[in-house]
Amino acid sequence: MDAGWIVSVALGLGLSASAGFRVFVPLLVAALAAKFNLLPLNESFSWLSSWPAIICFGTACVVELIAYYVPFIDNLLDAINTPLAITAGTLLATSVMPGDQAWVKWVSGLIIGGGGAGIIHAGTSLLRLFSSKTTAGTANPVLSTGEHLAAFSTSIGAVFIPLIIGAVVLVLLVYIISKLASVSKRKSG
């Protein structure tokens, strides 16, 4: 296993994890980074750095960020964004995966990217649901701000310091999985 592969996996994991916080933030960051030659994309993903894609991702990003400040709409968005986060995570991870065979890139992207985004999104969705139940949604804007910051910092960090962000994301994934397992155990027991 060479160092380039490890960096690509860390980069894909960081970008996809940020899709678990916000779907369109990492897509916009990746598109802009690719446009300015800061992010090497696989050839078949060059469309990500096109101006139409950047405009679409930018518009969707603004709408998503604003919508998460509307109480209870944010919970609805969590449900809608679950498959979108997994899809975006898969796309982002696959776009930077090395290799010659497309199916290997897509399977790796689905496992690393889709899985990472899905786990992060599950953790944030449960946190928002808990906040909605205990504070009647009044604390949700604070959570939204934290998730916005996490999405931007993780996305930008993944482009510039992928190994560090990849390691932080791995720790976060283990923490969320352990919390989800303990909640599941409490409910079944």
Buried (B, 14 or more C-beta within 10 A) or exposed (E): EEEEEBBBBBBBBBBBBBBBBBBBBBBBBBBBBBBEEEBBBBEEBEEBBEEEBBEBBBEBBEEBBEBBEBBEBBBEBBEEBBEBBBBBBBBBBBBBBBEEEEEEBBBBBBEBBBBBBBBBBBBBBBBBEEBBEEEEBEBBBEBBEEBBEBBBBBBBBBBEBBBEBBBBBBEBBEEBEEBBEEEEEEEEE
